[in-house]
Amino acid sequence: MDQQALWRPSAERIAGARLSTFMTTVNARGKAACKDYPSLWRWSVAEPEAFWTSVWDECGAIGERGESVLEDADRMPGARWFPQAQLNYAQNLLRSGVAAGEADTDALVFWGEDQVKRRLSNAELYAQVSCCAQALQAAGVGRGDRVAAYLPNMPEALIAMLATASLGAIWSSASPDFGVQGVLDRFGQIEPRVLLCVDGYWYNGKRVDCMARNVQIAAQMPTVEHCVVVSYLDAAPDVTALRNGQRYADFIAPFSASKIDFVPLPFEHPLFIMFSSGTTGVPKCIVHCHGGALLQHLKEHQLHGDVRPGDRIFYFTTCGWMMWNWLVSGLASQATLLLYDGSPFIAGTSGKPGTILFDYADAERMTHFGTSAKFIDALAKTGLKPRETHRLEALRAMFSTGSPLAPESFDYVYQDIKADLLLASISGGTDILSCFALGCPILPVYRGELQCRGLGMAVDVFDDDGQPIPAGRGERGELVCTAPFPAMPIGFWNDPDGTRYHAAYFARFPNTWCHGDFVELTAHDGMIIYGRSDAVLNPGGVRIGTAEIYRQVEQLPEVVESLVIGQEWQHDVRVVLFVKLREGMSLDDALIERIKQQVRQNTTPRHVPARVLQVADIPRTKSGKIVELAVRHVVHGRTVKNLEALANPEALEFFRDRVELKS
């Protein structure tokens, strides 16, 4: 990849970074002798007990740590972190609600497109969590019970999550754009006692009513004793048709704010149940714990993201994506959360589509802007130049995830959004509720690269024989983690012997987490991600990452988006590319040749698609990820098992029975 750094932190910025302070502290205490990020990373992996103890202490975790740090360190899975600890995730996030001088500062700001604006102070958030926790307790919710939420990214989702966690109950959420079956496939497996849902939401300036779906879902979930409807569109939604239904306002009305009695919990006590995308079957229910989520997010926010008290952090996400859980943990670092629900392409005050989030950044002095690689690419394709229309004075960092950020998107951010900015392409997943590779405030940003492997994460790249591939050789392989880390799931729900959990991550290489990403470690010890391993193309036995082709094809102005698969053909695999073009355009022989020429000139002849076909739309998951596997199934006449996992399942029909693929 390109060797020229696009951004380098100033000496002043390096000196002021929380990561630098952390490194100085661990050195001074005799735990380490680190002079830069690479030496700090090596120490964090070689001495995990010293490192994670330092994260607990220096990043400000609240709780009783205990003496023991790590038991059964050689077992993966099976290692146990802080086995004597007692803590509560919610208590850590609500610390500012009772802290002197912080109670009246903003805990959160909420924009529901350009329709709704709200703000809560730390004291107000604490008070509302107190009332909700009392209501849940009165409804019979206690330690280990499940509370499920079918809610937008609005304040009540955060309030109810914190209330649930304060009691030692388990939280799970899905966004209201899921259909009925998609919700039942998820929440039906975990048998919640309480279901929170919303009367509706705004999307692209239009009201979307949810009550009919709420009625169907509640009717098919026999364990739900209380179905609580949060008002968003209407002040008093009609809940009479809802089994065990009541309005949220009525649910909390009997209770007054008081001191919250946070239940002290073991480090490994379940906190969240997350769901895999479910595109190949019923979603897996991945269980994450209080201690793991807290420590990992403290580390990632403060050390990798340089989040400081008083910062104002934003991530464009729904409650159905792990980035919501990641974002809200920012409260534990005493940051203000900037929440947004709706379409990111709403026009702002300038009248240009896609500017509302930059209006938000200016209005609320946003310091950290998180989004998806696809959003950045879409802005670039529309020619938007926020640096010309917005001040963005407070903005220090921009995060991107969801799919690999193309090198050209790095260029766009620095040229057209802001030049002095930490652009952190980050990658991990729902599986670990966090990241394997991410940003670093004291390192340069190189075009197309994730800056570094995460601290405390023994990340490596293996070849097919399970041997490490040294950084800088230009070779690609499987992203693995060779040692335990606190944010590993404690297991899957309804998997008592751990068989499904083991098969998902540990079957490929013994005692090693295999994540399923096809990657390369660069000469800078950064990372390039070429796509999911199960979507890797294999023409003539040569492995090709799908991101390599997307990068080239989507540079053409005619192409809005693309999707590539390997089609089984004459005892081999041929590369088939599908393209969605700009409105009103058609794929002709000349454009096909230009596409092939673009790929051939910038990659290798093996990357060139054997067939290029036009489609009206590209299917994607609810979190915006394109679904190569589902398309591959359709092309080969196989059943796609879980259409409810897709945001636009009807798009699959554009790929079915294409005559162009019969010869």
C-alpha positions in Angstrom: 0.0 0.0 0.0 1.0 3.6 -0.4 4.0 4.6 1.8 3.3 8.3 2.3 1.6 9.2 5.5 -1.6 11.2 5.1 -1.5 12.6 8.6 1.1 12.7 11.4 0.2 13.8 14.9 2.1 16.9 16.1 4.6 16.7 19.0 2.1 18.6 21.1 -0.7 16.2 20.3 1.4 13.1 21.0 2.5 14.6 24.4 -1.1 15.3 25.3 -2.6 12.0 24.3 -4.0 9.7 27.0 -2.0 6.9 25.5 1.2 8.8 26.1 0.2 9.4 29.7 -0.7 5.7 30.1 2.7 4.7 28.7 4.6 7.1 31.0 2.6 5.8 34.1 3.3 2.1 33.5 6.9 2.9 32.8 7.2 4.9 36.0 5.7 2.1 38.1 8.2 -0.3 36.8 5.7 -2.4 35.0 7.2 -1.7 31.5 9.9 0.1 29.6 8.1 1.3 26.5 9.3 4.1 24.3 6.7 4.0 21.5 3.5 2.2 20.4 5.1 -0.9 19.0 7.0 -1.6 22.3 3.8 -0.8 24.3 1.8 -3.3 22.2 4.5 -6.0 22.6 4.5 -5.5 26.3 0.7 -5.5 26.5 0.6 -8.9 24.8 3.6 -10.4 26.6 2.4 -9.3 30.1 -1.4 -9.4 29.9 -2.0 -9.4 33.6 0.1 -6.3 34.2 -1.5 -4.6 31.2 -5.2 -5.3 32.0 -4.6 -4.4 35.6 -3.2 -1.1 34.4 -6.2 -0.5 32.2 -8.5 -1.1 35.2 -6.5 1.4 37.4 -5.5 4.1 34.9 -8.7 4.2 32.9 -10.8 4.5 36.0 -12.9 1.3 36.3 -15.1 1.4 39.3 -15.4 -1.9 41.3 -13.5 -4.3 43.5 -10.7 -5.7 41.3 -9.5 -8.5 43.6 -6.0 -10.0 43.6 -6.3 -12.6 40.9 -6.1 -11.3 37.3 -6.1 -14.3 35.0 -6.8 -18.0 35.5 -6.2 -20.8 33.0 -4.4 -18.4 30.6 -3.5 -21.3 28.3 -7.1 -22.1 27.6 -8.9 -20.5 24.7 -11.8 -20.6 25.3 -11.8 -21.2 29.0 -9.5 -18.5 30.5 -11.1 -16.5 33.3 -10.3 -12.8 33.9 -10.5 -11.1 37.3 -12.3 -14.0 39.0 -12.6 -12.3 42.3 -13.8 -9.0 40.9 -17.2 -7.3 41.7 -18.4 -4.5 39.5 -21.4 -3.2 37.6 -21.2 -1.8 34.1 -24.1 0.7 34.7 -22.5 2.2 37.7 -19.4 2.9 35.7 -21.4 4.7 33.0 -23.5 6.7 35.5 -20.5 8.0 37.5 -21.0 11.6 36.3 -24.6 11.7 37.5 -23.4 11.9 41.1 -20.0 13.6 40.6 -19.5 17.1 41.9 -19.3 19.6 39.1 -20.5 17.1 36.4 -24.1 16.5 37.3 -25.4 19.5 35.3 -23.2 18.9 32.2 -24.7 17.0 29.2 -24.8 13.3 29.4 -26.5 13.0 25.9 -27.9 15.0 23.1 -30.4 13.4 20.7 -31.4 14.4 17.2 -34.2 12.4 15.5 -33.4 13.7 12.0 -34.5 17.3 11.9 -37.8 16.5 13.6 -36.9 16.0 17.3 -34.1 17.4 19.5 -33.6 16.5 23.2 -30.8 16.8 25.7 -30.3 15.2 29.2 -27.8 16.3 31.8 -25.9 13.6 33.8 -28.2 14.2 36.8 -31.3 13.9 34.6 -30.0 10.7 33.0 -29.3 9.2 36.5 -32.7 10.1 37.7 -34.5 8.6 34.7 -32.4 5.4 35.0 -33.4 5.2 38.7 -37.1 5.4 37.8 -36.8 2.8 35.0 -34.8 0.4 37.2 -37.5 0.6 39.9 -40.2 0.0 37.3 -38.3 -3.1 36.0 -37.8 -4.4 39.5 -41.5 -4.0 40.2 -42.2 -5.9 37.0 -40.3 -8.8 38.5 -37.0 -8.3 36.6 -33.9 -9.4 38.5 -30.5 -10.9 38.1 -30.2 -13.0 34.9 -33.6 -12.0 33.5 -33.7 -10.7 29.9 -35.0 -7.3 28.8 -35.4 -6.9 25.1 -35.7 -3.6 23.2 -37.1 -3.0 19.7 -36.1 0.7 19.8 -34.5 3.4 17.8 -31.2 5.0 18.9 -33.1 7.3 21.3 -32.5 8.3 25.0 -35.0 5.7 26.3 -32.9 2.9 24.8 -29.9 4.0 26.8 -32.0 4.6 29.9 -33.6 1.2 29.8 -30.2 -0.5 29.1 -28.6 1.1 32.1 -31.5 0.3 34.3 -31.4 -3.4 33.2 -27.7 -3.6 33.8 -28.0 -2.0 37.2 -30.2 -4.9 38.3 -27.9 -7.6 36.9 -30.5 -8.4 34.2 -29.4 -9.0 30.6 -30.0 -6.5 27.8 -30.6 -7.2 24.1 -31.8 -4.9 21.4 -32.8 -4.7 17.8 -33.6 -1.7 15.6 -37.2 -1.1 14.5 -36.4 -1.5 10.8 -36.4 -5.3 11.5 -39.5 -7.2 10.3 -41.6 -9.3 12.6 -39.8 -12.6 11.8 -36.4 -11.0 12.2 -37.3 -9.9 15.8 -38.8 -13.3 16.7 -35.7 -15.1 15.3 -33.6 -13.0 17.8 -35.7 -12.4 20.9 -37.6 -15.6 20.7 -34.4 -17.5 21.5 -33.6 -15.6 24.7 -37.2 -15.5 26.1 -37.3 -11.9 27.5 -39.5 -11.0 30.5 -40.0 -7.4 29.3 -40.1 -6.1 25.8 -39.7 -2.4 25.1 -40.8 -1.1 21.7 -41.5 2.2 20.0 -44.7 3.6 18.5 -42.8 4.6 15.4 -39.8 6.6 14.1 -38.8 9.1 11.4 -36.9 8.1 8.3 -36.0 10.4 5.5 -38.6 12.9 6.8 -41.4 10.4 6.9 -43.3 8.8 9.8 -42.9 5.0 10.0 -45.5 3.4 12.3 -44.4 0.3 14.3 -47.6 -0.5 16.3 -48.9 -3.2 14.0 -45.6 -5.0 14.1 -45.4 -4.6 17.9 -48.8 -6.3 18.2 -47.7 -9.3 16.1 -44.4 -9.6 18.0 -45.9 -9.5 21.5 -48.6 -12.0 20.5 -45.9 -14.6 19.6 -43.6 -14.1 22.6 -45.3 -15.9 25.5 -42.5 -15.1 28.0 -43.1 -11.3 27.7 -45.0 -10.2 30.8 -44.8 -6.5 30.1 -44.8 -4.9 26.6 -43.8 -1.3 27.1 -44.3 1.3 24.3 -42.0 4.3 24.2 -43.6 7.4 22.6 -41.7 9.0 19.7 -44.2 9.9 17.1 -47.2 10.4 19.3 -47.5 11.6 22.9 -50.0 8.9 23.9 -49.9 5.9 21.5 -52.8 3.5 21.6 -51.7 0.2 23.3 -55.0 -1.5 23.7 -54.3 -4.1 21.0 -51.0 -5.0 22.5 -50.8 -8.1 24.7 -49.7 -7.0 28.2 -49.2 -3.5 26.8 -48.6 -0.2 28.5 -47.1 3.1 27.7 -43.5 3.8 29.0 -44.7 7.0 30.7 -47.3 4.9 32.7 -44.7 2.2 33.4 -42.3 4.6 35.2 -45.0 7.0 36.6 -45.3 5.4 40.1 -41.6 5.9 40.9 -39.5 8.9 42.0 -35.8 9.2 41.4 -33.6 7.9 44.2 -30.2 6.5 44.8 -29.6 3.5 42.5 -28.6 0.3 44.3 -26.2 -1.1 41.7 -26.0 -4.9 42.1 -22.3 -5.9 42.5 -21.6 -8.6 39.9 -18.8 -11.0 39.0 -16.6 -9.9 36.1 -18.1 -12.5 33.8 -21.8 -11.8 34.6 -23.8 -11.6 31.4 -24.5 -8.0 30.3 -25.5 -8.1 26.6 -26.8 -10.7 24.2 -25.8 -9.7 20.7 -26.8 -11.4 17.5 -24.8 -12.4 14.4 -26.2 -11.1 11.1 -28.2 -14.3 10.5 -27.7 -14.3 6.8 -26.9 -18.0 6.7 -29.4 -19.2 9.3 -31.0 -18.3 12.6 -28.8 -15.6 14.3 -26.3 -16.8 16.9 -26.9 -15.3 20.3 -23.5 -14.0 21.6 -23.2 -13.3 25.3 -20.9 -10.5 26.5 -20.1 -9.7 30.1 -19.9 -6.7 32.4 -16.2 -6.7 33.0 -15.1 -7.5 29.5 -17.2 -4.9 27.8 -16.2 -2.2 30.3 -12.5 -2.8 30.3 -12.2 -3.2 26.5 -14.3 -0.1 25.8 -12.3 2.0 28.3 -9.1 0.9 26.6 -10.4 1.6 23.1 -12.0 4.9 23.9 -9.3 6.4 26.0 -6.1 4.9 24.7 -6.9 4.3 21.0 -9.5 7.1 20.5 -8.0 9.6 22.9 -11.5 10.3 24.4 -11.2 12.6 27.4 -13.7 13.9 30.0 -16.0 16.5 28.3 -15.5 15.1 24.8 -18.6 14.8 22.7 -18.6 11.6 20.7 -20.9 10.4 17.9 -21.4 7.2 16.0 -24.0 6.7 13.3 -25.6 3.5 14.4 -28.8 1.7 15.3 -29.5 -0.3 18.4 -29.2 -3.4 16.3 -25.4 -2.9 15.6 -22.6 -3.4 18.1 -21.4 0.1 17.5 -24.4 1.3 19.7 -23.0 -0.7 22.6 -19.5 0.6 21.9 -20.7 4.2 21.6 -22.7 4.4 24.9 -19.8 3.0 26.9 -18.3 6.5 26.3 -20.1 7.6 29.4 -17.6 5.6 31.4 -14.9 7.9 30.1 -17.0 10.9 31.1 -17.8 11.9 27.5 -21.1 13.3 26.2 -23.0 11.0 23.8 -24.4 12.5 20.6 -27.2 10.2 19.5 -28.9 10.3 16.1 -31.7 8.3 14.6 -32.9 8.3 11.1 -31.4 8.8 7.6 -27.8 10.2 7.5 -28.6 11.7 4.1 -31.1 14.3 5.2 -30.3 17.7 3.9 -28.9 20.1 6.5 -29.1 23.9 6.7 -27.2 24.2 3.5 -29.9 22.3 1.6 -27.4 19.7 0.4 -28.3 16.0 1.1 -25.9 14.3 3.5 -25.0 17.4 5.5 -27.2 17.0 8.6 -24.6 15.1 10.5 -22.1 17.8 9.8 -24.6 20.4 11.1 -24.8 18.2 14.2 -21.1 18.2 14.5 -20.9 22.0 14.4 -23.9 22.6 16.6 -22.7 20.3 19.4 -18.9 20.7 19.0 -18.5 17.1 18.1 -15.0 15.8 18.9 -15.3 12.2 17.5 -17.3 11.4 14.4 -18.0 7.7 13.8 -19.7 6.3 10.7 -19.4 3.5 8.1 -17.0 3.2 5.1 -20.1 3.1 2.9 -21.3 6.5 4.2 -17.9 8.1 3.5 -17.8 6.6 0.0 -21.4 7.9 -0.7 -20.4 11.4 0.4 -17.3 11.3 -1.9 -19.5 10.1 -4.9 -21.9 13.0 -4.4 -19.0 15.5 -4.3 -19.8 16.9 -0.9 -17.1 19.0 0.7 -17.9 19.6 4.3 -14.7 21.5 4.9 -16.2 24.3 2.7 -19.6 24.4 4.4 -18.9 23.6 8.0 -16.4 24.7 10.7 -15.7 21.3 12.4 -13.5 23.2 14.8 -13.8 20.7 17.7 -13.5 17.5 15.6 -10.3 15.6 16.4 -11.0 12.1 15.2 -13.1 10.3 12.6 -13.9 6.5 12.9 -14.9 4.2 10.1 -16.0 0.6 10.3 -18.5 -1.9 8.8 -16.4 -2.7 5.8 -12.8 -1.8 4.6 -12.3 1.9 4.0 -10.9 2.3 0.5 -7.6 4.2 0.1 -9.5 6.8 -2.0 -11.9 7.4 0.9 -8.8 8.2 3.1 -7.9 10.8 0.4 -11.5 12.2 0.5 -11.6 12.6 4.2 -8.3 14.6 4.4 -9.1 16.6 1.2 -12.7 17.4 1.7 -13.7 16.9 5.4 -10.7 18.0 7.5 -6.9 17.9 7.1 -5.9 17.7 10.7 -7.7 14.7 11.9 -7.1 11.2 13.3 -8.8 9.0 10.7 -9.2 5.6 12.4 -10.4 2.8 10.3 -11.4 0.2 12.9 -12.3 -3.5 12.7 -13.5 -6.2 15.0 -17.1 -7.2 15.3 -20.2 -8.2 17.2 -18.3 -11.4 18.1 -16.0 -9.4 20.4 -18.1 -6.3 20.9 -14.9 -4.3 20.1 -11.9 -4.2 17.8 -8.9 -6.3 16.8 -7.3 -3.4 14.8 -8.0 0.3 15.2 -6.6 3.8 15.5 -3.8 5.2 17.5 -3.4 9.0 18.4 0.4 8.9 18.4 1.0 7.1 15.1 0.8 8.3 11.5 -2.2 7.5 9.3 -1.2 5.6 6.1 -3.5 5.4 3.1 -5.7 2.3 3.1 -4.4 1.0 6.4 -5.8 0.4 9.9 -3.1 2.0 12.1 -2.4 -0.8 14.6 -3.3 -4.0 16.4 -5.2 -3.3 19.6 -3.4 -3.2 22.9 -3.7 -6.4 24.8 -4.8 -8.3 21.7 -2.4 -10.9 20.5 -3.4 -10.4 16.9 -1.6 -12.2 14.1 -2.0 -13.4 10.6 -1.8 -17.1 9.8 -1.3 -18.9 6.5 -3.3 -22.0 5.6 -1.0 -24.2 7.6 -1.4 -22.1 10.8 2.0 -20.4 10.6 2.4 -16.7 11.3 3.0 -14.4 8.3 5.5 -11.7 9.3 4.5 -8.1 8.8 5.7 -6.3 5.7 6.0 -9.3 3.4 2.9 -8.4 1.4 1.3 -11.8 2.1 -2.3 -12.3 3.1 -3.9 -14.7 5.5 -6.4 -15.3 8.3 -6.8 -12.8 11.1 -6.3 -14.6 14.3 -5.8 -13.9 18.0 -3.5 -16.3 19.8 -4.2 -15.5 23.4 -7.3 -14.8 25.6 -8.6 -11.2 26.1 -11.3 -9.9 28.4 -13.9 -9.1 25.7 -14.2 -12.6 24.4 -17.8 -13.8 24.6 -18.6 -15.9 27.7 -20.4 -18.1 25.2 -23.5 -18.5 23.1 -27.0 -18.5 24.6 -28.5 -22.0 24.6 -25.2 -23.7 24.0 -24.6 -25.4 27.4 -21.5 -27.4 26.4 -20.0 -24.7 24.3 -20.0 -26.8 21.1 -21.4 -24.0 18.8 -19.1 -21.4 20.4 -16.0 -23.6 19.8 -17.0 -24.4 16.2 -17.5 -20.7 15.4 -14.0 -19.5 16.3 -11.7 -22.2 17.5 -12.1 -25.1 15.1 -9.8 -23.9 12.4 -6.6 -23.5 14.5 -6.1 -25.1 17.9 -6.4 -22.8 21.0 -6.6 -19.8 18.6 -9.4 -17.4 17.8 -9.9 -17.4 14.0 -12.0 -14.3 13.1 -12.8 -15.0 9.4 -11.2 -11.9 7.9 -8.6 -12.1 5.0 -5.9 -9.6 5.9 -2.3 -8.4 5.6 0.1 -6.9 8.2 2.0 -4.0 6.6 5.5 -2.7 6.9 4.2 -0.1 9.3 2.7 -2.9 11.4 -0.7 -1.6 10.3 -3.4 -3.8 8.7 -5.2 -4.0 5.4 -8.4 -6.0 5.3 -9.3 -7.6 2.0 -12.8 -8.9 2.9 -14.3 -11.8 4.7 -12.5 -15.1 4.3 -15.7 -17.0 3.4 -16.3 -14.5 0.6 -12.7 -14.7 -0.8 -12.6 -15.5 -4.5 -10.5 -18.4 -5.6 -10.1 -18.5 -9.4 -7.4 -21.0 -10.4 -6.6 -21.6 -6.8 -5.5 -18.0 -6.2 -7.1 -16.3 -3.2 -8.5 -12.8 -3.9 -10.1 -10.5 -1.4 -13.3 -8.9 -2.6 -12.3 -5.4 -1.3 -9.5 -5.3 -3.9 -12.1 -5.4 -6.7 -14.5 -3.0 -5.1 -11.8 -0.5 -4.6 -11.2 -0.4 -8.4 -14.7 -0.7 -9.7 -16.2 1.9 -7.5 -13.8 4.6 -8.6 -15.7 4.7 -11.9 -18.2 7.6 -11.8 -20.9 5.4 -13.4 -20.8 2.8 -10.6 -22.7 3.5 -7.4 -21.9 0.2 -5.7 -20.8 -3.3 -6.6 -20.8 -6.9 -5.4 -18.6 -9.7 -6.5 -18.8 -13.5 -6.0 -17.1 -16.6 -7.2 -19.3 -18.7 -9.4 -18.6 -22.4 -9.6 -17.9 -23.0 -13.3 -16.4 -25.9 -15.2 -14.6 -27.4 -12.2 -13.1 -24.0 -11.3 -14.4 -20.7 -10.0 -15.0 -17.6 -12.2 -15.3 -14.1 -10.9 -18.7 -12.5 -11.5 -19.2 -8.8 -10.8 -22.6 -7.1 -10.3 -22.8 -3.4 -10.5 -25.5 -0.8 -9.5 -25.2 2.2 -11.8 -26.2 5.8 -11.4 -29.9 6.4 -12.1 -30.8 6.3 -15.8 -27.6 4.6 -16.9 -27.3 1.2 -18.6 -24.4 -1.2 -18.8 -23.0 -1.5 -22.3 -20.0 -3.2 -23.8 -17.9 0.0 -23.6 -18.5 0.3 -19.8 -17.9 -3.4 -19.3 -14.6 -3.0 -21.0 -13.7 0.1 -18.9 -14.5 -1.8 -15.8 -12.3 -4.8 -16.8 -9.5 -2.4 -17.8 -9.7 -0.6 -14.5 -9.4 -3.9 -12.6 -6.7 -5.3 -14.9 -4.4 -2.2 -14.8 -4.5 -1.8 -11.0 -4.6 -5.4 -9.8 -3.8 -8.6 -11.8 -5.4 -10.5 -14.7 -6.9 -13.0 -12.2 -8.9 -10.2 -10.6 -10.7 -9.3 -13.9 -14.3 -10.5 -13.8 -15.4 -13.0 -16.3 -18.9 -11.6 -16.3 -20.1 -8.1 -15.5 -23.9 -7.7 -14.9 -26.1 -4.8 -14.0 -28.5 -5.0 -11.1 -31.0 -2.4 -9.7 -29.9 -2.9 -6.1 -27.4 -4.6 -3.9 -28.7 -6.6 -0.9 -27.4 -5.7 2.5 -27.8 -6.5 6.2 -29.6 -4.1 8.6 -26.2 -2.6 9.5 -25.4 -1.9 5.9 -23.0 -4.7 5.0 -23.4 -6.2 1.6 -24.1 -9.9 1.6 -21.9 -11.8 -0.8 -22.7 -15.2 0.6 -26.5 -14.7 0.2 -26.0 -13.7 -3.5 -23.7 -16.6 -4.0 -26.4 -18.9 -2.7 -29.0 -17.4 -5.0 -26.7 -17.6 -8.1 -26.1 -21.3 -7.4 -29.8 -22.0 -6.8 -29.4 -22.6 -3.0 -31.8 -21.4 -0.4 -31.1 -18.3 1.6 -32.1 -19.3 5.0 -32.9 -16.0 6.8 -34.2 -13.3 4.6 -35.3 -11.4 7.7 -31.7 -10.5 8.4 -31.6 -8.3 5.2 -32.7 -4.7 5.0 -33.8 -5.2 1.3 -34.3 -9.0 0.7 -36.2 -8.2 -2.5 -32.9 -7.2 -4.1 -31.9 -10.9 -4.2 -34.3 -11.4 -7.0 -32.1 -9.3 -9.3 -29.5 -12.1 -9.1 -31.7 -15.1 -9.5 -31.7 -17.2 -12.8 -29.6 -14.8 -14.8 -29.2 -16.1 -18.3 -25.8 -14.4 -18.6 -24.5 -16.9 -16.0 -25.6 -20.0 -17.9 -22.8 -19.9 -20.4 
